Amino acid sequence: MKRLLEAITNLFARLFSRDFAAQLQRGIEAAAPYLAVTYGFVQTAVRLTPTRADDEILALAQELGVPALFDASEDKGIAIGRIVFRALKKRYPEAADRVLNRAIEIAYGALKP
């Protein structure tokens, strides 16, 4: 993981100003402790919700052990993301919401670039 963060830091340093690159690095480092679990949850979400149907979303919530609270009219991707977030928050209650959301975005980005 350390080598990966160093590679990311070097990439940011080449692409952005030093201050901005440092800020990006801090954001990724804050999310790093949660990425392995988040990636697994996101993989489960992608696997269980291929069509984003309501019954698939309910199955995802059950699989991750969190309530399936969503409005049938809301964007299904947002509903799925909230379920993943709830599962992470249940596992890491002390983690800042923004850090968990960042980890989710990174994991989704890795699975669906």
DRENTORKOL-3810 file (N, C-alpha, C; in nm, 4 decimals):
REM DRENTORKOL-3810
@n.u->0.0823; n.v->-0.1186; n.w->0.0000; ca.u->0.0000; ca.v->0.0000; ca.w->0.0000; c.u->0.0872; c.v->0.1257; c.w->0.0000
@n.u->0.1980; n.v->0.1187; n.w->0.0746; ca.u->0.2854; ca.v->0.2357; ca.w->0.0835; c.u->0.3422; c.v->0.2724; c.w->-0.0535
@n.u->0.3833; n.v->0.1712; n.w->-0.1316; ca.u->0.4373; ca.v->0.1990; ca.w->-0.2657; c.u->0.3313; c.v->0.2589; c.w->-0.3568
@n.u->0.2097; n.v->0.2105; n.w->-0.3424; ca.u->0.1003; ca.v->0.2652; ca.w->-0.4224; c.u->0.0776; c.v->0.4118; c.w->-0.3895
@n.u->0.0762; n.v->0.4449; n.w->-0.2607; ca.u->0.0591; ca.v->0.5850; ca.w->-0.2213; c.u->0.1742; c.v->0.6714; c.w->-0.2713
@n.u->0.2949; n.v->0.6172; n.w->-0.2689; ca.u->0.4100; ca.v->0.6927; ca.w->-0.3220; c.u->0.3951; c.v->0.7162; c.w->-0.4717
@n.u->0.3481; n.v->0.6159; n.w->-0.5445; ca.u->0.3271; ca.v->0.6313; ca.w->-0.6887; c.u->0.2201; c.v->0.7358; c.w->-0.7169
@n.u->0.1141; n.v->0.7332; n.w->-0.6380; ca.u->0.0078; ca.v->0.8329; ca.w->-0.6543; c.u->0.0614; c.v->0.9719; c.w->-0.6238
@n.u->0.1405; n.v->0.9826; n.w->-0.5187; ca.u->0.2000; ca.v->1.1110; ca.w->-0.4825; c.u->0.2876; c.v->1.1643; c.w->-0.5951
@n.u->0.3683; n.v->1.0791; n.w->-0.6534; ca.u->0.4545; ca.v->1.1208; ca.w->-0.7644; c.u->0.3724; c.v->1.1652; c.w->-0.8845
@n.u->0.2651; n.v->1.0930; n.w->-0.9130; ca.u->0.1765; ca.v->1.1322; ca.w->-1.0233; c.u->0.1151; c.v->1.2691; c.w->-0.9964
@n.u->0.0623; n.v->1.2894; n.w->-0.8761; ca.u->0.0026; ca.v->1.4184; ca.w->-0.8409; c.u->0.1054; c.v->1.5305; c.w->-0.8503
@n.u->0.2262; n.v->1.5024; n.w->-0.8067; ca.u->0.3318; ca.v->1.6046; ca.w->-0.8102; c.u->0.3619; c.v->1.6475; c.w->-0.9531
@n.u->0.3537; n.v->1.5529; n.w->-1.0474; ca.u->0.3787; ca.v->1.5868; ca.w->-1.1879; c.u->0.2606; c.v->1.6615; c.w->-1.2509
@n.u->0.1390; n.v->1.6315; n.w->-1.2058; ca.u->0.0196; ca.v->1.6879; ca.w->-1.2691; c.u->-0.0279; c.v->1.8186; c.w->-1.2078
@n.u->-0.0033; n.v->1.8379; n.w->-1.0784; ca.u->-0.0615; ca.v->1.9513; ca.w->-1.0075; c.u->0.0457; c.v->2.0289; c.w->-0.9330
@n.u->0.0046; n.v->2.1443; n.w->-0.8815; ca.u->0.0968; ca.v->2.2201; ca.w->-0.7978; c.u->0.1290; c.v->2.1388; c.w->-0.6726
@n.u->0.2391; n.v->2.1712; n.w->-0.6100; ca.u->0.2825; ca.v->2.0961; ca.w->-0.4923; c.u->0.1784; c.v->2.1013; c.w->-0.3810
@n.u->0.1199; n.v->2.2181; n.w->-0.3563; ca.u->0.0209; ca.v->2.2307; ca.w->-0.2491; c.u->-0.1046; c.v->2.1492; c.w->-0.2794
@n.u->-0.1528; n.v->2.1583; n.w->-0.4029; ca.u->-0.2729; ca.v->2.0834; ca.w->-0.4399; c.u->-0.2455; c.v->1.9338; c.w->-0.4362
@n.u->-0.1304; n.v->1.8932; n.w->-0.4835; ca.u->-0.0935; ca.v->1.7512; ca.w->-0.4800; c.u->-0.0893; c.v->1.7005; c.w->-0.3361
@n.u->-0.0383; n.v->1.7814; n.w->-0.2449; ca.u->-0.0321; ca.v->1.7420; ca.w->-0.1040; c.u->-0.1723; c.v->1.7278; c.w->-0.0453
@n.u->-0.2627; n.v->1.8163; n.w->-0.0841; ca.u->-0.4002; ca.v->1.8075; ca.w->-0.0358; c.u->-0.4691; c.v->1.6821; c.w->-0.0886
@n.u->-0.4481; n.v->1.6510; n.w->-0.2158; ca.u->-0.5050; ca.v->1.5284; ca.w->-0.2716; c.u->-0.4503; c.v->1.4059; c.w->-0.2008
@n.u->-0.3220; n.v->1.4063; n.w->-0.1770; ca.u->-0.2593; ca.v->1.2936; ca.w->-0.1086; c.u->-0.3188; c.v->1.2749; c.w->0.0304
@n.u->-0.3385; n.v->1.3844; n.w->0.1047; ca.u->-0.3964; ca.v->1.3734; ca.w->0.2393; c.u->-0.5368; c.v->1.3129; c.w->0.2332
@n.u->-0.6135; n.v->1.3515; n.w->0.1312; ca.u->-0.7474; ca.v->1.2955; ca.w->0.1164; c.u->-0.7456; c.v->1.1460; c.w->0.0901
@n.u->-0.6547; n.v->1.1029; n.w->0.0053; ca.u->-0.6431; ca.v->0.9592; ca.w->-0.0244; c.u->-0.5898; c.v->0.8844; c.w->0.0966
@n.u->-0.4932; n.v->0.9414; n.w->0.1661; ca.u->-0.4392; ca.v->0.8754; ca.w->0.2855; c.u->-0.5463; c.v->0.8602; c.w->0.3934
@n.u->-0.6361; n.v->0.9572; n.w->0.4042; ca.u->-0.7433; ca.v->0.9469; ca.w->0.5034; c.u->-0.8382; c.v->0.8319; c.w->0.4697
@n.u->-0.8610; n.v->0.8083; n.w->0.3411; ca.u->-0.9519; ca.v->0.7017; ca.w->0.2976; c.u->-0.8846; c.v->0.5650; c.w->0.2935
@n.u->-0.7529; n.v->0.5620; n.w->0.2849; ca.u->-0.6786; ca.v->0.4367; ca.w->0.2650; c.u->-0.7109; c.v->0.3264; c.w->0.3663
@n.u->-0.7250; n.v->0.3561; n.w->0.4954; ca.u->-0.7525; ca.v->0.2474; ca.w->0.5897; c.u->-0.8859; c.v->0.1756; c.w->0.5649
@n.u->-0.9746; n.v->0.2383; n.w->0.4913; ca.u->-1.1081; ca.v->0.1831; ca.w->0.4687; c.u->-1.1246; c.v->0.1220; c.w->0.3295
@n.u->-1.0240; n.v->0.1363; n.w->0.2454; ca.u->-1.0409; ca.v->0.0981; ca.w->0.1047; c.u->-1.0593; c.v->-0.0511; c.w->0.0815
@n.u->-0.9902; n.v->-0.1348; n.w->0.1523; ca.u->-1.0030; ca.v->-0.2789; ca.w->0.1280; c.u->-1.1446; c.v->-0.3263; c.w->0.1574
@n.u->-1.1989; n.v->-0.2869; n.w->0.2707; ca.u->-1.3355; ca.v->-0.3258; ca.w->0.3056; c.u->-1.4349; c.v->-0.2592; c.w->0.2105
@n.u->-1.4129; n.v->-0.1316; n.w->0.1819; ca.u->-1.5026; ca.v->-0.0590; ca.w->0.0922; c.u->-1.5053; c.v->-0.1244; c.w->-0.0450
@n.u->-1.3905; n.v->-0.1618; n.w->-0.0950; ca.u->-1.3829; ca.v->-0.2261; ca.w->-0.2259; c.u->-1.4650; c.v->-0.3557; c.w->-0.2261
@n.u->-1.4553; n.v->-0.4321; n.w->-0.1191; ca.u->-1.5343; ca.v->-0.5549; ca.w->-0.1083; c.u->-1.6837; c.v->-0.5262; c.w->-0.1072
@n.u->-1.7243; n.v->-0.4239; n.w->-0.0330; ca.u->-1.8664; ca.v->-0.3874; ca.w->-0.0296; c.u->-1.9140; c.v->-0.3411; c.w->-0.1667
@n.u->-1.8311; n.v->-0.2628; n.w->-0.2345; ca.u->-1.8680; ca.v->-0.2134; ca.w->-0.3672; c.u->-1.8746; c.v->-0.3289; c.w->-0.4671
@n.u->-1.7816; n.v->-0.4226; n.w->-0.4583; ca.u->-1.7883; ca.v->-0.5416; ca.w->-0.5449; c.u->-1.9199; c.v->-0.6161; c.w->-0.5222
@n.u->-1.9586; n.v->-0.6306; n.w->-0.3976; ca.u->-2.0856; ca.v->-0.6961; ca.w->-0.3656; c.u->-2.2018; c.v->-0.6177; c.w->-0.4253
@n.u->-2.1982; n.v->-0.4863; n.w->-0.4131; ca.u->-2.3049; ca.v->-0.4030; ca.w->-0.4682; c.u->-2.3155; c.v->-0.4192; c.w->-0.6194
@n.u->-2.2022; n.v->-0.4184; n.w->-0.6864; ca.u->-2.2022; ca.v->-0.4328; ca.w->-0.8326; c.u->-2.2540; c.v->-0.5708; c.w->-0.8726
@n.u->-2.2115; n.v->-0.6721; n.w->-0.7993; ca.u->-2.2529; ca.v->-0.8095; ca.w->-0.8301; c.u->-2.4022; c.v->-0.8308; c.w->-0.8063
@n.u->-2.4551; n.v->-0.7760; n.w->-0.6967; ca.u->-2.5940; ca.v->-0.8015; ca.w->-0.6599; c.u->-2.6952; c.v->-0.7089; c.w->-0.7271
@n.u->-2.6486; n.v->-0.6005; n.w->-0.7869; ca.u->-2.7427; ca.v->-0.5039; ca.w->-0.8451; c.u->-2.7132; c.v->-0.4754; c.w->-0.9922
@n.u->-2.7052; n.v->-0.5782; n.w->-1.0765; ca.u->-2.6697; ca.v->-0.5532; ca.w->-1.2169; c.u->-2.7718; c.v->-0.4674; c.w->-1.2920
@n.u->-2.8988; n.v->-0.4783; n.w->-1.2559; ca.u->-3.0006; ca.v->-0.3976; ca.w->-1.3245; c.u->-3.0552; c.v->-0.2862; c.w->-1.2361
@n.u->-3.0080; n.v->-0.2813; n.w->-1.1114; ca.u->-3.0510; ca.v->-0.1803; ca.w->-1.0143; c.u->-3.2006; c.v->-0.1868; c.w->-0.9854
@n.u->-3.2566; n.v->-0.3038; n.w->-0.9958; ca.u->-3.3981; ca.v->-0.3229; ca.w->-0.9641; c.u->-3.4174; c.v->-0.3154; c.w->-0.8125
@n.u->-3.5380; n.v->-0.2782; n.w->-0.7716; ca.u->-3.5657; ca.v->-0.2635; ca.w->-0.6289; c.u->-3.5355; c.v->-0.3908; c.w->-0.5508
@n.u->-3.5714; n.v->-0.5066; n.w->-0.6056; ca.u->-3.5459; ca.v->-0.6309; ca.w->-0.5325; c.u->-3.3965; c.v->-0.6585; c.w->-0.5190
@n.u->-3.3172; n.v->-0.6175; n.w->-0.6174; ca.u->-3.1717; ca.v->-0.6324; ca.w->-0.6075; c.u->-3.1158; c.v->-0.5415; c.w->-0.4983
@n.u->-3.1682; n.v->-0.4204; n.w->-0.4909; ca.u->-3.1229; ca.v->-0.3249; ca.w->-0.3894; c.u->-3.1584; c.v->-0.3764; c.w->-0.2503
@n.u->-3.2765; n.v->-0.4330; n.w->-0.2358; ca.u->-3.3162; ca.v->-0.4919; ca.w->-0.1077; c.u->-3.2242; c.v->-0.6082; c.w->-0.0705
@n.u->-3.1898; n.v->-0.6908; n.w->-0.1687; ca.u->-3.0986; ca.v->-0.8034; ca.w->-0.1440; c.u->-2.9607; c.v->-0.7541; c.w->-0.1015
@n.u->-2.9140; n.v->-0.6447; n.w->-0.1615; ca.u->-2.7852; ca.v->-0.5866; ca.w->-0.1229; c.u->-2.7887; c.v->-0.5421; c.w->0.0223
@n.u->-2.8938; n.v->-0.4706; n.w->0.0609; ca.u->-2.9046; ca.v->-0.4232; ca.w->0.1989; c.u->-2.9048; c.v->-0.5414; c.w->0.2956
@n.u->-2.9759; n.v->-0.6455; n.w->0.2601; ca.u->-2.9797; ca.v->-0.7643; ca.w->0.3453; c.u->-2.8404; c.v->-0.8280; c.w->0.3541
@n.u->-2.7730; n.v->-0.8384; n.w->0.2416; ca.u->-2.6381; ca.v->-0.8977; ca.w->0.2385; c.u->-2.5402; c.v->-0.8192; c.w->0.3261
@n.u->-2.5512; n.v->-0.6856; n.w->0.3227; ca.u->-2.4592; ca.v->-0.6010; ca.w->0.3986; c.u->-2.5081; c.v->-0.5754; c.w->0.5407
@n.u->-2.6286; n.v->-0.6230; n.w->0.5733; ca.u->-2.6791; ca.v->-0.6127; ca.w->0.7095; c.u->-2.7196; c.v->-0.4738; c.w->0.7535
@n.u->-2.7756; n.v->-0.3971; n.w->0.6587; ca.u->-2.8214; ca.v->-0.2613; ca.w->0.6914; c.u->-2.9630; c.v->-0.2426; c.w->0.6391
@n.u->-3.0347; n.v->-0.1425; n.w->0.6909; ca.u->-3.1701; ca.v->-0.1176; ca.w->0.6420; c.u->-3.1697; c.v->-0.0725; c.w->0.4960
@n.u->-3.2706; n.v->-0.1135; n.w->0.4252; ca.u->-3.2851; ca.v->-0.0732; ca.w->0.2844; c.u->-3.3802; c.v->0.0452; c.w->0.2776
@n.u->-3.3329; n.v->0.1589; n.w->0.3219; ca.u->-3.4155; ca.v->0.2793; ca.w->0.3210; c.u->-3.3870; c.v->0.3589; c.w->0.1950
@n.u->-3.4825; n.v->0.3587; n.w->0.1048; ca.u->-3.4678; ca.v->0.4398; ca.w->-0.0152; c.u->-3.6052; c.v->0.4692; c.w->-0.0729
@n.u->-3.6125; n.v->0.5780; n.w->-0.1438; ca.u->-3.7347; ca.v->0.6199; ca.w->-0.2108; c.u->-3.7321; c.v->0.5572; c.w->-0.3493
@n.u->-3.8393; n.v->0.4897; n.w->-0.3848; ca.u->-3.8442; ca.v->0.4203; ca.w->-0.5135; c.u->-3.8220; c.v->0.5150; c.w->-0.6313
@n.u->-3.8455; n.v->0.6437; n.w->-0.6111; ca.u->-3.8277; ca.v->0.7381; ca.w->-0.7218; c.u->-3.6870; c.v->0.7974; c.w->-0.7286
@n.u->-3.6042; n.v->0.7723; n.w->-0.6268; ca.u->-3.4700; ca.v->0.8307; ca.w->-0.6289; c.u->-3.3782; c.v->0.7517; c.w->-0.7224
@n.u->-3.2698; n.v->0.8137; n.w->-0.7604; ca.u->-3.1704; ca.v->0.7498; ca.w->-0.8454; c.u->-3.1201; c.v->0.6235; c.w->-0.7775
@n.u->-3.1234; n.v->0.5121; n.w->-0.8494; ca.u->-3.0859; ca.v->0.3826; ca.w->-0.7904; c.u->-2.9385; c.v->0.3780; c.w->-0.7523
@n.u->-2.8539; n.v->0.4449; n.w->-0.8285; ca.u->-2.7121; ca.v->0.4485; ca.w->-0.7944; c.u->-2.6888; c.v->0.5172; c.w->-0.6610
@n.u->-2.7643; n.v->0.6221; n.w->-0.6345; ca.u->-2.7523; ca.v->0.6920; ca.w->-0.5061; c.u->-2.8011; c.v->0.6015; c.w->-0.3936
@n.u->-2.9115; n.v->0.5314; n.w->-0.4166; ca.u->-2.9640; ca.v->0.4392; ca.w->-0.3151; c.u->-2.8613; c.v->0.3303; c.w->-0.2837
@n.u->-2.7995; n.v->0.2757; n.w->-0.3862; ca.u->-2.6979; ca.v->0.1719; ca.w->-0.3663; c.u->-2.5785; c.v->0.2288; c.w->-0.2895
@n.u->-2.5350; n.v->0.3473; n.w->-0.3268; ca.u->-2.4242; ca.v->0.4120; ca.w->-0.2567; c.u->-2.4549; c.v->0.4359; c.w->-0.1097
@n.u->-2.5791; n.v->0.4727; n.w->-0.0801; ca.u->-2.6180; ca.v->0.4951; ca.w->0.0596; c.u->-2.6158; c.v->0.3645; c.w->0.1391
@n.u->-2.6562; n.v->0.2572; n.w->0.0753; ca.u->-2.6524; ca.v->0.1273; ca.w->0.1441; c.u->-2.5079; c.v->0.0896; c.w->0.1751
@n.u->-2.4198; n.v->0.1073; n.w->0.0780; ca.u->-2.2779; ca.v->0.0787; ca.w->0.1015; c.u->-2.2254; c.v->0.1694; c.w->0.2129
@n.u->-2.2634; n.v->0.2966; n.w->0.2098; ca.u->-2.2205; ca.v->0.3895; ca.w->0.3138; c.u->-2.2688; c.v->0.3430; c.w->0.4510
@n.u->-2.3957; n.v->0.3034; n.w->0.4615; ca.u->-2.4490; ca.v->0.2577; ca.w->0.5907; c.u->-2.3716; c.v->0.1363; c.w->0.6427
@n.u->-2.3371; n.v->0.0458; n.w->0.5514; ca.u->-2.2603; ca.v->-0.0726; ca.w->0.5926; c.u->-2.1222; c.v->-0.0318; c.w->0.6438
@n.u->-2.0589; n.v->0.0640; n.w->0.5767; ca.u->-1.9284; ca.v->0.1117; ca.w->0.6225; c.u->-1.9399; c.v->0.1842; c.w->0.7556
@n.u->-2.0415; n.v->0.2656; n.w->0.7702; ca.u->-2.0601; ca.v->0.3416; ca.w->0.8943; c.u->-2.0877; c.v->0.2469; c.w->1.0104
@n.u->-2.1595; n.v->0.1388; n.w->0.9825; ca.u->-2.1843; ca.v->0.0378; ca.w->1.0859; c.u->-2.0520; c.v->-0.0261; c.w->1.1292
@n.u->-1.9651; n.v->-0.0501; n.w->1.0340; ca.u->-1.8355; ca.v->-0.1138; ca.w->1.0632; c.u->-1.7359; c.v->-0.0159; c.w->1.1239
@n.u->-1.7393; n.v->0.1093; n.w->1.0779; ca.u->-1.6451; ca.v->0.2125; ca.w->1.1228; c.u->-1.7222; c.v->0.3341; c.w->1.1739
@n.u->-1.7912; n.v->0.3232; n.w->1.2865; ca.u->-1.8745; ca.v->0.4344; ca.w->1.3331; c.u->-1.7960; c.v->0.5619; c.w->1.3653
@n.u->-1.6682; n.v->0.5470; n.w->1.3956; ca.u->-1.5871; ca.v->0.6638; ca.w->1.4299; c.u->-1.5367; c.v->0.7396; c.w->1.3077
@n.u->-1.5456; n.v->0.6801; n.w->1.1912; ca.u->-1.4919; ca.v->0.7418; ca.w->1.0692; c.u->-1.5791; c.v->0.8592; c.w->1.0253
@n.u->-1.5145; n.v->0.9617; n.w->0.9757; ca.u->-1.5869; ca.v->1.0779; ca.w->0.9237; c.u->-1.6641; c.v->1.0386; c.w->0.7971
@n.u->-1.7848; n.v->1.0899; n.w->0.7854; ca.u->-1.8689; ca.v->1.0581; ca.w->0.6693; c.u->-1.7975; c.v->1.0899; c.w->0.5389
@n.u->-1.7302; n.v->1.2052; n.w->0.5321; ca.u->-1.6649; ca.v->1.2468; ca.w->0.4078; c.u->-1.5541; c.v->1.1490; c.w->0.3681
@n.u->-1.4867; n.v->1.0913; n.w->0.4669; ca.u->-1.3787; ca.v->0.9963; ca.w->0.4390; c.u->-1.4375; c.v->0.8665; c.w->0.3839
@n.u->-1.5468; n.v->0.8196; n.w->0.4432; ca.u->-1.6104; ca.v->0.6979; ca.w->0.3928; c.u->-1.6676; c.v->0.7205; c.w->0.2532
@n.u->-1.7265; n.v->0.8363; n.w->0.2317; ca.u->-1.7775; ca.v->0.8667; ca.w->0.0970; c.u->-1.6633; c.v->0.8721; c.w->-0.0044
@n.u->-1.5493; n.v->0.9255; n.w->0.0350; ca.u->-1.4323; ca.v->0.9298; ca.w->-0.0538; c.u->-1.3855; c.v->0.7876; c.w->-0.0850
@n.u->-1.3832; n.v->0.7018; n.w->0.0156; ca.u->-1.3433; ca.v->0.5621; ca.w->-0.0058; c.u->-1.4393; c.v->0.4933; c.w->-0.1028
@n.u->-1.5679; n.v->0.5215; n.w->-0.0901; ca.u->-1.6669; ca.v->0.4634; ca.w->-0.1821; c.u->-1.6403; c.v->0.5105; c.w->-0.3241
@n.u->-1.6164; n.v->0.6385; n.w->-0.3411; ca.u->-1.5895; ca.v->0.6926; ca.w->-0.4751; c.u->-1.4643; c.v->0.6305; c.w->-0.5353
@n.u->-1.3609; n.v->0.6155; n.w->-0.4547; ca.u->-1.2368; ca.v->0.5549; ca.w->-0.5047; c.u->-1.2618; c.v->0.4099; c.w->-0.5455
@n.u->-1.3341; n.v->0.3361; n.w->-0.4619; ca.u->-1.3621; ca.v->0.1954; ca.w->-0.4922; c.u->-1.4491; c.v->0.1809; c.w->-0.6165
@n.u->-1.5546; n.v->0.2627; n.w->-0.6280; ca.u->-1.6361; ca.v->0.2582; ca.w->-0.7490; c.u->-1.5532; c.v->0.2940; c.w->-0.8717
@n.u->-1.4672; n.v->0.3935; n.w->-0.8561; ca.u->-1.3808; ca.v->0.4326; ca.w->-0.9663; c.u->-1.2869; c.v->0.3208; c.w->-1.0101
@n.u->-1.2433; n.v->0.2406; n.w->-0.9145; ca.u->-1.1558; ca.v->0.1283; ca.w->-0.9476; c.u->-1.2324; c.v->0.0181; c.w->-1.0212
@n.u->-1.3591; n.v->-0.0011; n.w->-0.9848; ca.u->-1.4400; ca.v->-0.1059; ca.w->-1.0481; c.u->-1.5031; c.v->-0.0610; c.w->-1.1784
@n.u->-1.5432; n.v->0.0646; n.w->-1.1836; ca.u->-1.6132; ca.v->0.1162; ca.w->-1.3012; c.u->-1.5506; c.v->0.2500; c.w->-1.3423
@n.u->-1.4314; n.v->0.2433; n.w->-1.4013; ca.u->-1.3620; ca.v->0.3682; ca.w->-1.4382; c.u->-1.4355; c.v->0.4475; c.w->-1.5443
END
